[in-house]
Amino acid sequence: MFGLFKKKSKNEILMIQYKKLMEEAFRLSKINRAESDSKIAEANELIEGIDQNKE
């Protein structure tokens, strides 16, 4: 309850975006493999951004 109004860090926001991209990539993998690969590439770019923020 005390964390209700806590502002999310940049890494937390990026992790949420990463999770959404991976879920969409999984859904697309059953329909269109090329679009799925594109979403996975976007997710990998986000992971690289997260790694750079940690340093």
C-alpha positions as CSV (number, residue, x, y, z in Angstrom):
1,M,0.0,0.0,0.0
2,F,2.8,2.4,0.7
3,G,4.3,1.8,-2.7
4,L,1.1,2.7,-4.4
5,F,2.3,6.1,-5.6
6,K,5.9,5.1,-6.0
7,K,7.4,6.2,-9.3
8,K,8.8,3.4,-11.4
9,S,12.4,3.4,-12.4
10,K,13.5,3.5,-16.0
11,N,14.6,-0.1,-15.7
12,E,11.2,-1.2,-14.4
13,I,9.5,0.6,-17.3
14,L,11.8,-1.1,-19.8
15,M,11.2,-4.5,-18.3
16,I,7.4,-4.0,-18.6
17,Q,7.9,-3.1,-22.2
18,Y,10.2,-6.1,-22.8
19,K,7.6,-8.4,-21.3
20,K,4.8,-7.0,-23.5
21,L,7.0,-7.4,-26.6
22,M,7.9,-11.0,-25.8
23,E,4.2,-11.9,-25.2
24,E,3.2,-10.3,-28.5
25,A,6.1,-12.1,-30.2
26,F,4.9,-15.4,-28.8
27,R,1.4,-14.7,-30.1
28,L,2.7,-13.8,-33.5
29,S,4.9,-16.8,-33.7
30,K,1.8,-18.9,-34.4
31,I,0.6,-16.5,-37.1
32,N,3.4,-14.7,-38.8
33,R,7.0,-15.7,-38.1
34,A,8.6,-12.6,-39.7
35,E,6.6,-10.2,-37.5
36,S,7.5,-12.4,-34.5
37,D,11.2,-12.1,-35.2
38,S,10.8,-8.4,-35.5
39,K,9.3,-8.2,-32.1
40,I,12.0,-10.3,-30.6
41,A,14.6,-8.0,-32.2
42,E,12.9,-5.0,-30.5
43,A,12.9,-6.8,-27.2
44,N,16.6,-7.6,-27.5
45,E,17.3,-3.9,-28.1
46,L,15.4,-3.1,-24.9
47,I,17.5,-5.6,-22.9
48,E,20.6,-4.0,-24.2
49,G,19.3,-0.6,-23.0
50,I,18.6,-2.1,-19.6
51,D,22.1,-3.5,-19.4
52,Q,23.6,-0.1,-20.3
53,N,21.6,1.6,-17.5
54,K,22.9,-0.8,-14.9
55,E,26.5,0.2,-15.6
